[in-house]
Amino acid sequence: MTEANQKILNRLQDKLKKSEPIHISLPGNGLLKIEKPVPFLLVYRLGEGKDYFPNRLGKAESAYLIAEDRADGLMRKIIETVSTLLADKFNGFLILETWLSPKVYQSPFTIHISQKRAIDTARKLDTELNKIPIPSWGKTSVIKKQQEPATPEAMQPLLKKEYIEKHGITFIGLEIAPVYVNEATGKPYPLFLRELRANYSKALRKSFFEFIRLQTSFIASHFQMLGTTIIDDKAREIDRELAAYTKLFDFLMLVTPINADAAWTDFEKSNYAKDPVFHYRPMPVDPELIKRKIYNLPIEEITDPTIAFLFRDKRKEIDRMLNMMQEREKHDFLLSSLQLFGPVSEQLLDVAKALLVAVDAGNEAASDAKRLTAAEFALMAQKELKWLRAQDSSISSNVRIADDIEGILVSKGVLNINSGFGVSKKRAQPLLQHEIGTHVVTYYNGKAQPLELFSIGVPGYEELQEGLAVLAEYMTGGLTASRMRTLAARVVAVQEMISGKSFVETFNLLSDKYAFTPHSAFNICMRVYRGGGLTKDAVYLKGFLNIIDYIRKGKDLKHLLIGKIREDYLPVVQELIHRNILLEAPITPRFLQGDFLVKLEAIKKDGNIFKMIQQ
C-alpha cells in the first residue's frame, strides 16, 4: 500500500466515522461519492473504451464508486472499508456492481446473484427493470443464479465470497447489454438513452429501498430519499443561464397593447364595425440569438435525469415564446400560442357557455360607488406585502404605478398598476389575493428554492397559477357573478378566435348574445386577440375547475404554492422534496389562513362551480 493510497483510506475512514459527505478523487479519473451514510454502494469499474451508460448513470445516485481496478488493490480496499463500517452501522449492506456486456443480443439487463439474501432485492430490481420499454424486447430483465459472485468478463471478483458472507454483505451484479447503441455507428441513440437513464435510475432506487426496508436498520420513508441531494455546479450554472435568458424579455408585456385606451376610442367611433389596430413595445432582444444560446447549453451533460428534464422542458418553452415574439401580429403567433397554452377542450367550452347562460348578467354597467384609485389600491398592496414580510423578509413592498401597463399585473414579483386603474372596494381584497396572495407569493416561494426555475416559472405554469388566483378570489368573497361571467367569456372568445372569427364577430357575440357592455366585450376580445391570438385567457376557468377537483379529492394545496409550477409537475416536486433539494413553501398567503379555511372544507364536501358564485 503506497503512502498516497493509505492517506485516501485514512481520510475515508475518518469521514465515515463522522458521517460526513465523501467526495474523493481517485487515480485514473476515478471518484468515490457518498453524500450521506447509506447501506448501499453502486460500483462501476472503469475499463478501456467509451461507455455511455453504466458510468454516467452511476453519477445520478447518492453513493457510488467509479474507479479503475488497479494492481495496487485500492478499489477493493475502499469497498471493504465502506461496506464493513456501514454494514455494522446499519446491520446490512448492499453492493451493486454494474458492467457493460460485450453481448449485444442478450437480455438488456441480466441480474446475477449467488446468495439467498439477495433474492428479494433481485426480484424487485427485475420487476422494475421489466417495466422499462425497450424496442424489440418484451421482457427486458432476467435473473441468473450462480454459485460464485458474478464479475465482468476477464476481471477478478471485487470481493471474495468468504469476505462477503463474513461481514453480512449482499452482492448483486447487473450486466447491461448495449441495446441503446447504434451498431452501425457505435454511438448511442440519444433520445432513447435519455429515457432509459431516467427509468433505470428509478428502478435502482426502488430496489435499494426494498433492500433497506427488509434487511437493514436504515430509516427511509420513500425511495426517492435515496437519490442524490446535491445540485452540481454545472446544473446550477445552466439554471442561472436559463433564468437570465428568460429575464431578458417580459413576454406578457411584449404581447400586450400599449394603446388599449386609444384603440377602444377608435373602435367606439367606428360603431364597433372595424377591427382595432394595436401597437406594441419594441422587441428588446433578437429571438434568434437567444435561441442559439439556449440550445448551446450542455443540458445533456447533466447526470441527474430529473434536473435535466426540468431544464429541457424550460428551454422548449423559451423557444416557443421566442417564436411568438418573432411571429407577433402574424398568423403563426396563434399556432405557437396553442402549443404553449393549449386549445379549448369541448368540456371546458360547455362549462363556459353554461355559466354565461345560467349566471344573470344583471346590471353590469353599475359599479360600487366607492372606488379606489390606483394610488389607494397601491397603498393596500404595500400593506399586504409588509404583512407577508413577517414570513419572508426578502419580500419587497415596492409597487409600480405607470402609464405603460394595461390594468394590473405582477412581473418578477413586482405589482404593476396602470395609473388610470380603479377598483371597487368590494373587489379590492379579492384582487389583492389574486395578484399578491398568489402571483407574488409563489414568486418568492420559488425564489426560496435552489433553482431559479421555480420563481421564473416552469413551462405551462399559468394554468395552475391562474386557477389558484381565482380560488383566492373565491376564498375572499370576490368571485361575483360578473367575475365568473368574465372568466367564462374569455374561454368562449378564445374558441371563437381559434375558429377563425374576427375581433368584431367575437365582440358582437359577447355583446349581443351574452349581454356584455361594449367596453367589457372589447377588453375581453383585446386580451384574446392581442399579438395575433393569445389563448392564455382560457386557462383561468380551466385552472379553477382543476383546482376545485383537486380540493374535492382531499389533496393538500401547500405543494402547489412551492413556486410557479403546473399540477403535473407535482411528482417531480415531491421527488425533489424527498431528496432534500426543494424546500417546503416558506410563505402561506392570507387566503389560506384563519377563517378562510372554512371555505376549503365546503369545496371538499360539495365543490360545484355553479354554487360558488358570490354576491
N, C-alpha and C positions, 0 to 999 in steps of 0.2 A: 504494500500500500504506500503510494507516494505521499509526501507531505501535503501536497495540494489536495489530494483526494481525502486525506484524513481531516483537513480543515473543513471540507464540504460536509463530511459526515458529522463532525462535531457541531457545526452550525445547524445542521438538520435536527440532530437530537435535542439541541437547546431550544429550538423553536417548537418542536413537537411537545416537549415537556411544559413549555409556557403557553401552549395553544395559540401561538402567533401565526399569522399568514406566512406562507412559504412561497418564495419565488426565487429559485436558484438556477442560474445558467450553468450548463454542463458542457464539457468538452465536445466538439463536433456538432455545434448548433443544437445541443440538447436542452431540455427545460423540465424542471420539476416545479409544479404549481399546485399548492393546496391552500385554498382560500381560508378554510377553517377545518378543524379536525373532523373527518367523516370516516365511516368504516368501509370505505372502498377506494380503489385506485385504478384508473384506466391507464393501461400501459401500451405503448407502441414502440417497437424497435426500428430505428432508422436504418435503412439499407441503401443499396445502390439504386439509381434511377429515380424518376419523379413519381410521386404518389399524390393523387388529387383527393383522396377521401379519408382513410383512417387517420393520417397525420393531422390534417387540418381540422377534422371534426372533433378530435380529442380536445382541441383548444376551446371548444364551446362548453366544456364541463368544468366543475369546480375543483376536481382533484385528478391530475393526470401526470404521467411521466412519459416524455418523449425523448429518447436518447439512443446513442449508439451502444451496441453490446460489445464493448471493447475488451481486449485481453486482460486489462488491469482489474476487471471484475467490479468496477464502480457501480454499474447499473444494478447488479444483484445485491450489492451491499446496501444501496439506497432502498431497494424494495424490501429487503429483510428488516432494515431499521424502521421503516414506516409501518410495515404490516405487523411486526411483533408488538411495537409500542401501542398502536391503535387497536389491535386485536385484544390486548389486555384491557385497554380503556373501555372498549365497547362490547366485550365478550364475543367478538367475532369480527372477521374482516374478509372482504371480497377483492380479489384481483381479477380484473377482466383484461386479458391481453387480446388485442386486435391485430390482424395482419392481412395483407393482400394476397389472395390466392393466385397462383400462376395459371389456374384452370379457368378459362373464360366461361365454359359451358356448364359448370356445375351450379348447384343452387346458389342464388345470390348471397345467402347467409348460411353458414354451417356453424352450429354451436357445438363445441367439443367439451365434454365433461368426463371426469373419471372418479367422482365422489358422489355418494348418496346425498350428502348435504347440499350439493349443487343442483339437485333435480328440480326443486320448486322454483328457484330463480331462473334456471334454464328454460323451464316451461313458460314462465311469464315472459321472458325475453323472446322465445319462439312465437308466442301468441301475438306480441306487439309487432315484431318484425313481419309477421304474416299479414298484418293489416296494411303494410306499405305496398301500394300498387306499383308493380314493375312490369313494363311491357313484355309480353310473351311468357310470363311466369304466373301461373295460378297460385302455386304455393311458393313463397319466397324464402322460407327458412326451414331447416331441418336440424334435429338434434342427433349428434353422434356420440355414443358412449364407448369408452375405451378403458384400458387398464392403467395406462400412464397419462400424466398431464400432456395435453397436446402442445405442439410447438410449430412455429413456421418452418417451412422446408429448409433443410441444411442448417438449422440452428439448434443449439442446445436448450433444454428446458430452462426457464427463468429460475425456478426453484425446484429442488429435489422433492420427490413425493413424501419422503420421510419428514422433511422440514415442514412441509405444508400441514401434514397431519399432526405433528407435534405441537404446533402453535395455533391450531384451530383455524387455519386459513382456508377459505373456499376459493377455488381457482376455476375459472371458465375461460376457454379460448374461443374467440369469434373470428372465423375466417370469412373474408369478404371477397366475392368474385367481382372483377372489374366490369360489371354489366352496364356501367354508366360511361364507358369509354367507347368511342367510335373506333372500331378495329382498323378501318382504312387509314385514319389519320393519327391514331394513337392519342387523340385528345378527348376530353370529356364532353358530353352533351351538357352545356351549361345550365339550361333551364331545368332539365331532368335532375341534374346533380343538386341544384338548389333545393328542390322539393324533397329529394332523397335525404339530404342532410338534415332538414328540419324534422322529418318524420323519424329518422334514425335517432336523433338526439332525444326526442320524446320517448322512444322505445327504451333507450338506455336508462333514462331517469326513472321510468316506471319500474324497470327491472331492479335498479338499485333500491328503490323504495320497497319493493317486495322483499328483497333480501334483508333490509334493515328492519322491516316490520316483523319478520318471522325469526330472525336469527341474531339480533343484536339488542343492546340496551339504548341505542341512539334514539332520540325523540324527534320525530318529524311528522307533521300533520298532513302534508301534501307533497306529492312527488316533485313539484316544481321548486320546492325549497332546496332541493339538491343541486339545482343548476347554479351557474356562475352568478355571483353577486356583484361583479365588478364591470363597469363600463370602461373599456380600454381607451387609451389616448386617441387612437385612430377614429373610433366611434364618436368620441366627444368632438373631435375636430370636424367630422362630417356633419354632425348635428349643428354645430355653430355655423358652418358654411351654408347649410340649407336654410337656417333661420335668417342669416344675413341676406341671402338672395331673396327670401320672402319679404323681408323688410324694405327692400329697395323700391317696392311699389305697394300702394294700398288699392287692392283690387276693386272693392266696392266703390270707393271714391272715384276711381278712374272710369267706372261704367255708370256713374250717376250723373244726370244732367246738372249743369251749373246755372241753367237759365229756366228752371222749372216755373218760376212765377211769370216770367215774360212769355213763356210758351203757353201757359194757361190763358193769359190775357189775349194772345193771338188766336188761340183755339176758340175762345168765347166769342171774339169778334167775327170769326168765320161761321158763327151759328152752329158750331160743333160739326162742321162738314169737311174740314180739311185736316189731314194728319199733321200733328205738331212737328216742328223741327227742333231737335235737341242739340245742345252744344256740350262738349266735354272738356275736361282738363287735358292739357298736352301730356303726351306719354313721356315719363321721366327716364325711361330705360329703353334699350334696344332688346326686345324679346329674344332675338336670335342669339345675341351674345350671352345672355343669361342661360339659355338652353344649352349652349356649348359648354358652359362652366358646370352646370349641374350634372351633365352626363359625363364630365371628366372626373367627377368624384368617385373614388375607388370603393364603392359600396360592396362590390364582390369580394373584397379582401377582408371584410368584417366576419369574424368566425362565429359570432352569436347569431343564429338564424332569425331569432325574434327581432333583435335590433335591426338587422339587415332588412327584414320585411317592412318595418316601420319607415325606414329611410327610402326604400324603393317606392313605397306607396306615396310618400310625400313628394318625391321627385316627380312622379307621374302627375300628381295634382298640380304642382307648379308649372309643369309643361302645358297642361290643359288651360290653366289661367293665362299663361303667356300666349297661347293660341288665341284665346278670346280677346286679348288686348290687341293682337295683330288684326283680328277679324272684326273689331268694333265697327258697328253700323254696316256690316256685310252679312250675307246670307249664312256663312259658316259659323257665325257667332252663336246662333241658336243651336246648331248641331253640337258645338263644343259645350254649350250650357247643358244640354241634355246628358252629355257624358258626365259632366261634373255634378249636377244636381238631380239627375234622373227625370223620367217622364211622370205624367199624372196617371195613376192607376185607375181602372174603372171603378173600383170600390171607393177610392178617395173622392172621385168626381161625384159619385152618387150621394155620398155623405154631404159634400159641399152643397149640392143642389137641394138636398132635403132640408138643410139648415136654412138656406135662403127662402125656401117656401114656408117652413114651419115657424121661423122667427119673425115676429112682426117688425116691420121696418120702423113703425112709429113715426114720430116727427124728427127725422134725422138732422134736420137743419137746426133744430133747437139745441141749445147748449146751456151748460151750467153758467149762470150769470157771474159766478165767482170764478174768474180765470186767473191763472198765474202767468206772468211774463217769463221770458227766457231767464232773466236775471233772478227772479224769485224762485223759479224751479232749480236754477243752478245752486242757490243757497241751500235748498232742501237736499240736493245731491251731495253737496260738500259735507253736510251734517251726517248723511248716511255713510259716506266714505270715512269720516272720522270715527263713527261708531264701529265700523268694520276694522279700523286700525287696532282696536283692542285685541283682535285675534291675530293680526299680522301687521307689524309696524312698518313694513315696506310699502304698504298701500299708499298711493299718492291721492291727496284730496283735490288735486287740480281738475278743474272743469273748464272746457274751452267753449267760448261763445264766439261765433264767426258768421260771416255772410255767405261763405262758400260751402256751407253744409245744408243738405236737404233734410229738414226735420231734425231728427236726433239719432245719433248712433255712437257706438263705442268702437274706438280704434286703438289697438295696442294698450288696452287698459285705461284709456282716457275717454271720458264722456264728452262728446261734441254736440253742441246745440246751435241751431240756427238762431240768429239774433232776432228774427221775427217770430220765433216759435211761441206758442201759447198752449196751455193745457188747463182743463177744468180741475178744480181742487179734488173732485172725486176721483179723477183719473191719475192724479199726481203720484200717489203712493204705489199703485199697481205698476205704473210706468217706471218708477224708481227701481222696483224689484225686478222688472223685466230687464232693464239696462244695467243696473249696478248689481242687484242681487244675483243675477245670472251671468251676464257677459263680463262684468268686471271681476266678480268672484272667481269664475272659472279661469280667467286670465291669470290672476295671482296664485290660485291653487296650482295652475300649470307652471308658473314661474318657480314655485317651491320644489318642483321635480328636477332631477339631474339632467333631463333632456329638454332643451328649449322647444322641441316639437310639441309639447303638451300645453304651452302657452300660446304659440302661434296657431295651433290647430292642426289636428290630423285630417287627412282627406275626408270630406263628407261630414265634418263635424256640425255643420249648420243645422241639419235636421234635428239632432238631439238638443243642440243649444236653443233653437227657437221653440222646440217643444217644452223644454224646461222653463223658458222665459214666459210662455203663455201659461204654464202651470203657476208660475209666480204671480201672474195677474189674477188667476182664479183664487189662489190662496189668500190674496189681499183684497178680495172683493171687487176686482176690476174687469171681470170677464162679462161685460154687459152684452145686451142683445146687439147693439151697434158694433161692438168689437168683434163678436162672433160672426156677424154678417160680413164684416170686412175680411176676416180670415177665409171665410168660405168663398167670397167673391174673388179673392186672389187666385184660388185654385181654378175656378171657372175661367177667369181671364187667361191664366197660363194655358189651359187646354184650348181655348179659342185661338190664342196666338199660335200654338203648335199646329193647330188645324189649318192655319193659313189665313185666318181672319185679320182684317186690317185693324189699326188702332180705333178708327171711327166705328167700325162694325162692333167691336167689343165694347166700346164706350156706350153705344146705343143699347146693346143687350143689357148692360148693368143699369143704365138709367131708365130704360123703358120697361123691361120685363121685371127687373128686381128692385126698382124704385130707389135707386141711389141718387143723391143730389148730383148735379153736373160736376161740381168741384170734387166730390168724393170719388165719383166714377173716373174722373180724369186722373186723380192721384193713383188710384189702383192700376189703371192702364199704363201710366207713366212708369211705375215701378216694374211692370211686366215687360213693356216694350223697349225699355232703355237698353242702349248698347247694340240693339239688333235682336233682342229677345232673351230676357233673363228669366229662367224657370225657377229661380231660387224661392220666390214668394209662395210656391206651393208647399214648401217644407214646414211652414208654421202650423198649419192644420194637421198635416201628416205627422209631424213630430209630436204634437199634442195628443193625437189619437194613440200613438205608440206609447207615450208616457202613461196615459190612462190604463192601457193594457198592462204595462209594466207594473204599475202600482197594484192593480187588481190581482196580479199573480203573487203579491206579497213580497216583491223584491225590494232591496234596500236602495235608496236613492244616493247614498253617500259616494259610491264609486263613480256615479255619473258626474259628480262635481269635481273630480280629481284634476280636471283640466279640460281643454277643448277637444273632446273625444266624440266618437259615434258609438251607438249601442253595440254593434257587432265587434267593437274593439274590446269589450269587457273581458273576454277570455285572455287577451293579451295583457290588459291592465292587471287582472288578477294574478296572472303568471308572474309579472314583474313585481307585484307586491309580495308574493310568496318568496321571491328571490331577493327581497330587500333592496331592489333597485328603485322602485317607486315608493313614495310615502303616502300615508293616508292624507286626504284633503285637510289642510290646516284651518280653512275658513268655512264656516256654515252660515249661509245667508239668513237674514231675518225671517223670510217667509217659511223657513223650515225649523223654526224655533217656537217655543211657547204655545200660546193658544191656537196658532195657525195649524198646528199638527192635527187638530180635531178633524180638519177637512180631509186630511190624508186617510184617516180611518173611514170617513164617509165614502171616499172613492173606492177603497178596498171592498166595501160592502156592496156598493151599487154605483160604480163609476159609469155614468152614461152621459155622453156629451150633450144630449138634448135636455138633460135635467140639471146641467151645470151652469146654465146661463143665469147671470145675476142681474138684479135690478140696478 
